[in-house]
Amino acid sequence: MRILYFLLALLFLLCQALAVTIIFYSDTLTCTKNNGTCAFMLCPIFMKAIGTCYDGAAKCCRRCI
């Protein structure tokens, strides 16, 4: 019976960790889906900033057309 409680607690902790990971990487995934790349400094030449990556720590850059 103790093993069941332990497994239930472990499952709860894993679900919380997964939720934090999804929230943290949501802007990075959005950038990738919009054909962008993440840059921690300025966007390279011929690219413009269209958003953020890594929870606002970097810029999402996409090629100017």
N, C-alpha and C positions, 0 to 999 in steps of 0.2 A: 504494500500500500504506500510506503514511503517513496518507492521508485516512481509511482504514478504522480505523486505530488511534485517530485523533482522534475520529471519530464514535462509536466504542465508549466512549471515555473520557467524551465529552459525554453519552451515554445513561446511563452509570453515575452521573454527577453529577446529572442530572435525576431519576433514580429516588430518590436519596438526599434531594433537596430535597422531592420529593413525599411521601415517607414522614414527614419532619419536619412538613410542613404538616398531614398527616392526624392525626398525634399531637397537634399543638398545638390544632387545632380540634375534637377529638373531644368534649370536654365542652360546647363551645358548640353543636355539632350536636345533642347529646343534650338540651340545654335547649330548643332550638327544637322538637324533635320532641315534647317533653312540654308544648307550648303555653306555654312560658315566655319571658321577656324578660330580657336582661342589664342589670344596673345596677351601676355602679362604686361608688356610695355605698349608703345604705340602700335597701331596697325601698320603693316608694311605698305610700301608704295603701291598705288593703284588698288587699295582696299579701303573700305570705310567701316566704321563701327556701327553695328546694327543692334547691339544689345550687350549682355554680360555673360560671363562664364564663371564657374566655380564659386557660385553664391556671391557674385559681385566682385570677386578679386581680380578678374581678368576681363578683357574686352572680347566680344564676338565680332570678328571681322569677316566681311564678304567682299569679293571682287567687284569693283565698279564696272558697269557695262557701258 
